[in-house]
């Protein structure tokens, strides 16, 4: 296990370096000149050239990349060209809002999706199973931004029960959590149901029942643990996008988080902020995938890493 973790960490370093190269090159290939955006369309050429030299854009690409990589290793991504704030401050001041929104959506998905999938599997081909399956199909097919707009129209505009934008009170979390978590509820329900149905057909389940074990003990001790690996994979996959996975919902609800920061920085051609947000999102995906791989060995003792 230790050797596996070490190898995965080394591999993750190379993946992060590869991601940093891709992010850096994509930002330089994007249309438009961020220096001209900051200086203004009517700025004299000497002003534009001075800003270009200050940012290091007059140097070769590989020199710019190495310079940016050295600073990124210290979590120094430069300063916003629009607000003048450091990129690290812009991200960290909005990151808690994004994390809290995503965690509330994941908690909603876990509390509803997994129990619903388990009940649906235990009562498969019943009315409960059919209703849950159809509901999951609708939930996973529904675009989150469309659901968010429908929730705003119903509960904010027509009924006036809940706020439609901003963050601050618990009431602000309700609509974004429902819009962001509905698809995750449907996904977890379908995965947990399928995994439970597969485990229920295994020989060791029939053996446990033939030994006279109670049904509750069979479910909790033998079924759930062995059915958890696909569910953990899905949860880890969704958690990997905790930084940038709520871009659309944050935009719809004007949520002051990382997703909205990324959209605003793209619109304003804020080069350094966009690059910092994308790199941070990629770093989270790599690290969470590593944690998911390591968790397999604790869930299933049959898993061995040579």
Secondary structure, 3 states (H helix, E strand, C coil): CHHHHHHHHHHHHHHHHHHHHHHHHHHHHCCCCHHHHHHCCCCCHHHHHHHHHHHCCCCCHHHHHHHHHHHHHCCCCCECCCCCCEHHHHHHHHHHHHHHHHHHHHHHHHHHHHHHHHHHHHCCCCHHHHHHHHHHHHHHHCCHHHHHHHHHHHHHHHCCCCCCCCCCCCHHHHHHHHHHHHHHHHHHHHHHHHHHHHHHCCHHHHHHHHCCCCHHHHHHHHHHHHHHHHHHHHHHHHHCCCCCCCHHHHHHCCCCCHHHHHHHHHHCCCHHHHHHHHHHHHHHHHHHHHHHHHHHHHHCCCCCCC
